[in-house]
């Protein structure tokens, strides 16, 4: 049986994408990357909560 959605595969693909994006960044630039990602996540959560209400 073939799964329609494999969450482990999705997680691995996302982790590989991130590793490729940050592999040559210095510590400060990597920290900026994660801060930006965190802010984007907060904004997405707020939009989803607002849409749910």
ABEGO torsion letter per residue (X at the ends): XBBABBAAAAAAAAAAAAAAAAAABBAAAAAAAAAAAAAAAAAAAAAAAAAAX
